[in-house]
Amino acid sequence: MKLILIESGFSVFIRNIASWFSDRNIIGIQLFVWLFVDDKEKWQNNKVDLNHENIHFRQGVELLFIGFWILYGLNYLINLAKFDKYKAYRSIVFEKEAYNNEKDLTYNKYYEWIKYL
């Protein structure tokens, strides 16, 4: 299953909230099977960012989404005690897996985020 792209102002709202947690320019937010983006055409042509979000989607499926969000948040808070907000974000195990494999468009491994603990 792949993410469903939805062009929406919702991503702008999320970008403003996400700026509290990371200095990275958030251009989309994935919730369950939907990916809310600010520019659908740009996303359809950006295979690397789309693959990054699809890796997060697979992680969410593995942990029934709720588990993913809980572990993601806890991992961020633990990292924040050690690092600035950008490094705390980049040190989240789910982000490590996604960033390390986003350019491999055939990447489809399950529970690989565990090796980044």
DRENRO-499548 format. One record per atom (N, C-alpha, C, CB): residue number from 1; atom name; x, y, z. Coordinates in steps of 0.05 Angstrom, whole numbers, plus 5000, padded with zeros to 4 digits. Glycine has a CB too. Example, Ala and Ser with C-alpha at 12.3 -4.5 7.8 and 13.67 -1.06 7.14 Angstrom:
<atoms>
   seq   atom     xx     yy     zz
     1      N   5264   4886   5156
     1     CA   5246   4910   5156
     1      C   5264   4934   5156
     1     CB   5226   4911   5181
     2      N   5257   4955   5142
     2     CA   5273   4979   5143
     2      C   5258   5001   5157
     2     CB   5282   4988   5114
</atoms>
This chain:
<atoms>
   seq   atom     xx     yy     zz
     1      N   5017   4977   5000
     1     CA   5000   5000   5000
     1      C   5018   5025   5000
     1     CB   4981   5000   5024
     2      N   5010   5044   4985
     2     CA   5025   5069   4983
     2      C   5008   5092   4995
     2     CB   5033   5076   4954
     3      N   5021   5113   5001
     3     CA   5008   5137   5012
     3      C   4990   5150   4991
     3     CB   5028   5156   5023
     4      N   4969   5162   5000
     4     CA   4951   5178   4983
     4      C   4958   5207   4987
     4     CB   4921   5173   4990
     5      N   4967   5220   4965
     5     CA   4974   5249   4966
     5      C   4949   5266   4967
     5     CB   4992   5256   4943
     6      N   4948   5285   4986
     6     CA   4926   5304   4987
     6      C   4939   5332   4989
     6     CB   4907   5298   5011
     7      N   4933   5349   4970
     7     CA   4943   5376   4971
     7      C   4925   5392   4990
     7     CB   4943   5390   4942
     8      N   4937   5404   5010
     8     CA   4920   5416   5030
     8      C   4936   5437   5046
     8     CB   4910   5395   5050
     9      N   4921   5457   5055
     9     CA   4933   5478   5072
     9      C   4940   5466   5100
     9     CB   4914   5501   5076
    10      N   4930   5442   5105
    10     CA   4936   5429   5130
    10      C   4966   5426   5134
    10     CB   4922   5401   5132
    11      N   4981   5421   5112
    11     CA   5010   5418   5114
    11      C   5023   5443   5123
    11     CB   5021   5408   5088
    12      N   5012   5466   5116
    12     CA   5023   5492   5125
    12      C   5019   5495   5155
    12     CB   5009   5516   5110
    13      N   4995   5487   5165
    13     CA   4990   5487   5194
    13      C   5010   5469   5208
    13     CB   4961   5479   5199
    14      N   5014   5445   5198
    14     CA   5033   5426   5210
    14      C   5061   5437   5209
    14     CB   5031   5399   5196
    15      N   5068   5450   5187
    15     CA   5095   5461   5185
    15      C   5101   5481   5207
    15     CB   5099   5475   5157
    16      N   5081   5497   5214
    16     CA   5084   5517   5235
    16      C   5088   5503   5262
    16     CB   5060   5536   5236
    17      N   5073   5482   5267
    17     CA   5076   5467   5292
    17      C   5103   5453   5293
    17     CB   5052   5447   5296
    18      N   5110   5440   5270
    18     CA   5134   5424   5268
    18      C   5159   5442   5272
    18     CB   5136   5410   5241
    19      N   5157   5467   5266
    19     CA   5180   5485   5270
    19      C   5189   5487   5299
    19     CB   5174   5513   5259
    20      N   5171   5480   5317
    20     CA   5178   5480   5346
    20      C   5197   5457   5351
    20     CB   5153   5477   5364
    21      N   5196   5435   5336
    21     CA   5211   5411   5341
    21      C   5236   5408   5324
    21     CB   5194   5387   5337
    22      N   5236   5421   5300
    22     CA   5258   5417   5282
    22      C   5262   5442   5265
    22     CB   5254   5392   5264
    23      N   5286   5448   5258
    23     CA   5292   5470   5240
    23      C   5288   5462   5211
    23     CB   5320   5481   5244
    24      N   5283   5436   5206
    24     CA   5279   5426   5179
    24      C   5253   5438   5168
    24     CB   5278   5395   5178
    25      N   5254   5444   5142
    25     CA   5230   5454   5129
    25      C   5211   5431   5123
    25     CB   5238   5469   5103
    26      N   5191   5428   5139
    26     CA   5171   5407   5136
    26      C   5153   5414   5112
    26     CB   5154   5402   5162
    27      N   5152   5397   5093
    27     CA   5135   5402   5069
    27      C   5112   5383   5066
    27     CB   5152   5402   5044
    28      N   5110   5364   5085
    28     CA   5087   5346   5084
    28      C   5085   5332   5110
    28     CB   5091   5325   5061
    29      N   5061   5322   5116
    29     CA   5056   5307   5140
    29      C   5040   5282   5134
    29     CB   5042   5324   5162
    30      N   5049   5259   5144
    30     CA   5035   5234   5138
    30      C   5019   5226   5162
    30     CB   5056   5212   5131
    31      N   4993   5221   5158
    31     CA   4975   5211   5178
    31      C   4960   5188   5167
    31     CB   4955   5234   5188
    32      N   4965   5164   5179
    32     CA   4954   5139   5169
    32      C   4961   5135   5140
    32     CB   4923   5138   5173
    33      N   4941   5134   5122
    33     CA   4947   5128   5094
    33      C   4948   5154   5077
    33     CB   4926   5110   5082
    34      N   4945   5177   5090
    34     CA   4945   5202   5075
    34      C   4970   5218   5080
    34     CB   4921   5219   5083
    35      N   4980   5231   5059
    35     CA   5003   5249   5060
    35      C   4993   5276   5052
    35     CB   5027   5239   5042
    36      N   4991   5294   5071
    36     CA   4982   5321   5066
    36      C   5006   5338   5058
    36     CB   4968   5334   5091
    37      N   5004   5350   5034
    37     CA   5027   5365   5023
    37      C   5017   5392   5014
    37     CB   5039   5349   4999
    38      N   5037   5410   5011
    38     CA   5030   5437   5002
    38      C   5030   5439   4972
    38     CB   5050   5457   5014
    39      N   5042   5421   4958
    39     CA   5043   5422   4929
    39      C   5044   5393   4918
    39     CB   5068   5438   4919
    40      N   5021   5383   4910
    40     CA   5019   5355   4901
    40      C   5036   5349   4877
    40     CB   4990   5348   4895
    41      N   5037   5367   4858
    41     CA   5053   5362   4834
    41      C   5083   5359   4841
    41     CB   5049   5384   4813
    42      N   5092   5377   4858
    42     CA   5121   5376   4867
    42      C   5127   5349   4880
    42     CB   5127   5399   4885
    43      N   5108   5339   4897
    43     CA   5112   5314   4911
    43      C   5112   5290   4892
    43     CB   5091   5310   4932
    44      N   5095   5291   4872
    44     CA   5094   5268   4853
    44      C   5120   5266   4837
    44     CB   5071   5272   4833
    45      N   5134   5288   4835
    45     CA   5160   5288   4820
    45      C   5184   5285   4839
    45     CB   5163   5313   4804
    46      N   5180   5285   4865
    46     CA   5202   5283   4884
    46      C   5202   5255   4896
    46     CB   5199   5304   4906
    47      N   5215   5236   4883
    47     CA   5215   5208   4891
    47      C   5229   5203   4917
    47     CB   5228   5191   4869
    48      N   5249   5219   4924
    48     CA   5264   5215   4948
    48      C   5247   5222   4973
    48     CB   5290   5231   4948
    49      N   5235   5246   4973
    49     CA   5218   5254   4996
    49      C   5194   5236   4998
    49     CB   5209   5283   4993
    50      N   5183   5228   4976
    50     CA   5160   5210   4976
    50      C   5168   5183   4988
    50     CB   5148   5206   4948
    51      N   5192   5173   4981
    51     CA   5201   5148   4992
    51      C   5207   5150   5022
    51     CB   5227   5139   4977
    52      N   5217   5173   5031
    52     CA   5221   5178   5059
    52      C   5195   5175   5074
    52     CB   5234   5207   5063
    53      N   5174   5187   5064
    53     CA   5148   5186   5077
    53      C   5136   5158   5076
    53     CB   5129   5206   5065
    54      N   5141   5144   5054
    54     CA   5132   5116   5052
    54      C   5146   5098   5072
    54     CB   5136   5106   5023
    55      N   5171   5104   5078
    55     CA   5185   5089   5099
    55      C   5171   5093   5125
    55     CB   5215   5097   5100
    56      N   5164   5118   5131
    56     CA   5150   5124   5156
    56      C   5122   5111   5156
    56     CB   5146   5155   5159
    57      N   5109   5109   5133
    57     CA   5084   5096   5131
    57      C   5087   5066   5139
    57     CB   5072   5098   5103
    58      N   5107   5053   5128
    58     CA   5112   5025   5135
    58      C   5118   5022   5165
    58     CB   5136   5014   5118
    59      N   5134   5041   5176
    59     CA   5139   5040   5204
    59      C   5113   5042   5221
    59     CB   5159   5062   5212
    60      N   5096   5060   5212
    60     CA   5070   5063   5225
    60      C   5053   5038   5224
    60     CB   5054   5086   5212
    61      N   5053   5024   5201
    61     CA   5038   4999   5198
    61      C   5050   4978   5218
    61     CB   5039   4989   5169
    62      N   5076   4977   5219
    62     CA   5089   4957   5237
    62      C   5081   4961   5266
    62     CB   5120   4960   5235
    63      N   5077   4986   5274
    63     CA   5071   4992   5302
    63      C   5042   5001   5306
    63     CB   5090   5013   5312
    64      N   5024   4995   5286
    64     CA   4996   5001   5288
    64      C   4991   5031   5292
    64     CB   4983   4986   5310
    65      N   5008   5048   5281
    65     CA   5007   5077   5281
    65      C   5009   5089   5309
    65     CB   4982   5086   5267
    66      N   4992   5081   5327
    66     CA   4993   5093   5354
    66      C   5020   5087   5367
    66     CB   4969   5081   5371
    67      N   5029   5062   5365
    67     CA   5055   5055   5376
    67      C   5078   5072   5363
    67     CB   5060   5025   5371
    68      N   5075   5076   5337
    68     CA   5095   5092   5323
    68      C   5096   5121   5334
    68     CB   5089   5093   5293
    69      N   5073   5133   5337
    69     CA   5072   5161   5347
    69      C   5082   5162   5376
    69     CB   5044   5172   5346
    70      N   5075   5143   5393
    70     CA   5085   5143   5420
    70      C   5115   5140   5421
    70     CB   5071   5120   5437
    71      N   5126   5120   5407
    71     CA   5155   5116   5407
    71      C   5169   5139   5394
    71     CB   5161   5090   5393
    72      N   5158   5150   5373
    72     CA   5170   5173   5360
    72      C   5173   5197   5380
    72     CB   5153   5182   5335
    73      N   5151   5203   5393
    73     CA   5151   5225   5413
    73      C   5170   5220   5436
    73     CB   5123   5229   5423
    74      N   5169   5196   5447
    74     CA   5187   5190   5469
    74      C   5216   5191   5461
    74     CB   5181   5162   5480
    75      N   5222   5181   5437
    75     CA   5250   5181   5427
    75      C   5259   5210   5424
    75     CB   5252   5166   5401
    76      N   5241   5227   5413
    76     CA   5248   5255   5410
    76      C   5254   5269   5437
    76     CB   5225   5270   5395
    77      N   5236   5264   5457
    77     CA   5240   5276   5483
    77      C   5266   5267   5496
    77     CB   5216   5270   5501
    78      N   5272   5242   5494
    78     CA   5298   5232   5505
    78      C   5321   5245   5491
    78     CB   5299   5201   5502
    79      N   5319   5247   5464
    79     CA   5341   5259   5449
    79      C   5344   5289   5456
    79     CB   5336   5256   5419
    80      N   5321   5302   5461
    80     CA   5322   5331   5467
    80      C   5337   5337   5493
    80     CB   5293   5341   5469
    81      N   5337   5318   5511
    81     CA   5352   5321   5536
    81      C   5382   5321   5531
    81     CB   5345   5299   5556
    82      N   5391   5311   5507
    82     CA   5419   5308   5501
    82      C   5428   5328   5479
    82     CB   5425   5280   5493
    83      N   5410   5335   5461
    83     CA   5417   5350   5437
    83      C   5400   5374   5433
    83     CB   5416   5332   5412
    84      N   5408   5392   5414
    84     CA   5390   5413   5406
    84      C   5367   5401   5390
    84     CB   5405   5435   5388
    85      N   5346   5417   5384
    85     CA   5322   5406   5372
    85      C   5326   5393   5345
    85     CB   5301   5427   5370
    86      N   5345   5404   5328
    86     CA   5350   5392   5302
    86      C   5363   5365   5305
    86     CB   5367   5410   5285
    87      N   5384   5363   5321
    87     CA   5398   5337   5325
    87      C   5380   5317   5339
    87     CB   5424   5342   5341
    88      N   5363   5327   5358
    88     CA   5344   5309   5371
    88      C   5325   5297   5351
    88     CB   5328   5325   5393
    89      N   5315   5313   5332
    89     CA   5298   5303   5310
    89      C   5312   5283   5293
    89     CB   5287   5327   5293
    90      N   5336   5290   5284
    90     CA   5351   5273   5266
    90      C   5361   5247   5279
    90     CB   5375   5288   5255
    91      N   5361   5247   5306
    91     CA   5369   5223   5321
    91      C   5347   5204   5328
    91     CB   5383   5232   5346
    92      N   5322   5211   5321
    92     CA   5300   5193   5325
    92      C   5304   5168   5308
    92     CB   5272   5207   5317
    93      N   5301   5145   5319
    93     CA   5308   5120   5305
    93      C   5292   5118   5279
    93     CB   5302   5096   5323
    94      N   5268   5127   5278
    94     CA   5251   5125   5254
    94      C   5262   5144   5232
    94     CB   5222   5132   5260
    95      N   5272   5167   5240
    95     CA   5283   5186   5221
    95      C   5310   5176   5211
    95     CB   5287   5214   5234
    96      N   5326   5163   5228
    96     CA   5351   5152   5219
    96      C   5347   5132   5197
    96     CB   5366   5139   5243
    97      N   5328   5114   5202
    97     CA   5323   5093   5181
    97      C   5313   5107   5155
    97     CB   5302   5073   5191
    98      N   5295   5126   5158
    98     CA   5283   5139   5134
    98      C   5304   5155   5119
    98     CB   5260   5157   5142
    99      N   5320   5171   5133
    99     CA   5341   5186   5119
    99      C   5363   5169   5107
    99     CB   5354   5206   5139
   100      N   5370   5148   5121
   100     CA   5392   5131   5110
   100      C   5383   5115   5086
   100     CB   5401   5111   5132
   101      N   5357   5111   5082
   101     CA   5347   5094   5060
   101      C   5329   5108   5040
   101     CB   5333   5071   5071
   102      N   5325   5134   5043
   102     CA   5306   5148   5026
   102      C   5313   5148   4996
   102     CB   5302   5176   5036
   103      N   5339   5147   4991
   103     CA   5348   5147   4963
   103      C   5346   5120   4949
   103     CB   5376   5157   4961
   104      N   5343   5099   4965
   104     CA   5339   5072   4955
   104      C   5310   5067   4950
   104     CB   5351   5050   4975
   105      N   5301   5072   4925
   105     CA   5273   5072   4919
   105      C   5261   5043   4919
   105     CB   5268   5084   4891
   106      N   5278   5023   4923
   106     CA   5268   4996   4925
   106      C   5268   4986   4955
   106     CB   5285   4977   4909
   107      N   5275   5004   4973
   107     CA   5277   4997   5001
   107      C   5250   4989   5012
   107     CB   5289   5020   5017
   108      N   5248   4965   5025
   108     CA   5223   4956   5036
   108      C   5228   4936   5058
   108     CB   5205   4943   5013
   109      N   5244   4944   5078
   109     CA   5251   4925   5100
   109      C   5233   4931   5124
   109     CB   5281   4927   5107
   110      N   5227   4911   5139
   110     CA   5210   4913   5162
   110      C   5226   4912   5188
   110     CB   5188   4891   5162
   111      N   5218   4928   5207
   111     CA   5230   4930   5234
   111      C   5260   4936   5233
   111     CB   5226   4904   5248
   112      N   5270   4949   5212
   112     CA   5298   4957   5210
   112      C   5304   4980   5229
   112     CB   5304   4964   5182
   113      N   5284   4996   5237
   113     CA   5289   5018   5255
   113      C   5301   5009   5281
   113     CB   5263   5034   5260
   114      N   5297   4984   5289
   114     CA   5307   4973   5314
   114      C   5337   4974   5315
   114     CB   5297   4944   5318
   115      N   5350   4970   5292
   115     CA   5379   4971   5292
   115      C   5391   4999   5297
   115     CB   5390   4960   5265
   116      N   5374   5019   5297
   116     CA   5383   5047   5302
   116      C   5379   5055   5331
   116     CB   5368   5066   5284
   117      N   5369   5036   5348
   117     CA   5366   5042   5376
   117      C   5392   5047   5390
   117     CB   5351   5019   5390
</atoms>
